[in-house]
Amino acid sequence: MNLSHPLSGATLARFRGLLDPALRDAVSVLDPWGERMAAFALGWSDTDGGPHGGVGGGFGGVGGGADRATGGGTTDRGAGSGTNGISRGDGGKGVRPALALLSAEAVGAPAESALPGAVAVELVHAFSLAHDDIIDRDELRRHRAALWKAYGVGPALLTGDALLALAVSQLAGRPEAMPYLSAALIELVQGQSADMAFENRPWKGPGEVGIDEYAEMAAGKTGSLLGAAAAAGVALGGAPELADPMWAMGRDLGVAFQIVDDMLGIWGDPRVTGKPIYSDLRHEKKTLPVLAALADGGSAARELSALLAAGTTDEESVRHAAHLVEEAGGREKSQALADRYVETALSVIDEHLPSATELRTLCNSLVHRVN
């Protein structure tokens, strides 16, 4: 797939032209210090307030990009990878606002009609990353200092709170879309809570994490915001009767997205992903490839179980663990499950929006991406 973005250059430019000014307008109501920190969180500026010259945000300039550094030391983890990941940075680069805008166009409305929804989901995404890094104590985000590391924990918390409040304000007067954002926020927290609880559960035996539990966690933690984006897009575009099926579509798409993220955390090329290799294994995350491998029950699965139980995270051990995960079928089973979830998501589009070609392309790209 395209290593930069699945959408065409013309669509990309059009969406950037809509989203960038709207996001800047949204944060302009903050006091100067808050606006400066929000600009940093959204990837527009550096700590000195000047334009950021590195990886920016979604659509190449707002809220996406590779979220993890390639080197050792403190990891620059995207949400979903860390101890507390909420909404991992996008290989899909700006997929949340793009999903909202494309969903509106799919029902025959101009993309502008869904702009409040696109802005809202991108602000929630930025809020979640700001808080995520604080909880995980991750010092890097998008190859530079995390917001809390640059400005302090207190200011970063307040900036995240402000971004969340601004997101809610975007849809406060839009009853056709606001319930989906509210539901996403609740599910996001529930999914994150489940993910954190998984860390205290054993790899195998009584209390082990099942694949169905993982899928429900991923639907909340990652899928809920994608569901809100798609539902808001069609609702604001004048087709509120499609909001419920598009909400379900986005949740399924999010499970597929999270599964592929988990796979990239083990087998992705760090030169492409911008993510440190084996990071999830080092942090003993209960990702789907590992869970699927452990469920195999064969000799590789048993050896993997013993290795994980020992808790060794040196380079040789995690490399061997990755080999065992693949040998036990974790990679193949994960890709198969991701494919099934995206097929379910696409079936909703095929049923309700059969001519939505770019929307289909975006969804497909999320399970065949390399970053």
Sequence and secondary structure as in RCSB ss.txt:
>XXXX:A:sequence
MNLSHPLSGATLARFRGLLDPALRDAVSVLDPWGERMAAFALGWSDTDGGPHGGVGGGFGGVGGGADRATGGGTT
DRGAGSGTNGISRGDGGKGVRPALALLSAEAVGAPAESALPGAVAVELVHAFSLAHDDIIDRDELRRHRAALWKA
YGVGPALLTGDALLALAVSQLAGRPEAMPYLSAALIELVQGQSADMAFENRPWKGPGEVGIDEYAEMAAGKTGSL
LGAAAAAGVALGGAPELADPMWAMGRDLGVAFQIVDDMLGIWGDPRVTGKPIYSDLRHEKKTLPVLAALADGGSA
ARELSALLAAGTTDEESVRHAAHLVEEAGGREKSQALADRYVETALSVIDEHLPSATELRTLCNSLVHRVN
>XXXX:A:secstr
  SS SS HHHHHHHHHHHHHHHHHHHTTS HHHHHHHHHHTTSB TTSSB  S   BTTTBS S  S SSSSS 
   TTTSTT SS   SSSSHHHHHHHHHHHHTT  GGGGHHHHHHHHHHHHHHHHHHHHHHT  EETTEE HHHH
H HHHHHHHHHHHHHHHHHHHTT TTTHHHHHHHHHHHHHHHHHHHHHTTS SSSTT   HHHHHHHHIIIIIHH
HHHHHHHHHHHTT GGGHHHHHHHHHHHHHHHHHHHHHHHHHS HHHH S TTHHHHTT   HHHHHHHTT SHH
HHHHHHHHHHT  SHHHHHHHHHHHHHTTHHHHHHHHHHHHHHHHHHHHHHH TT HHHHHHHHHTTS   
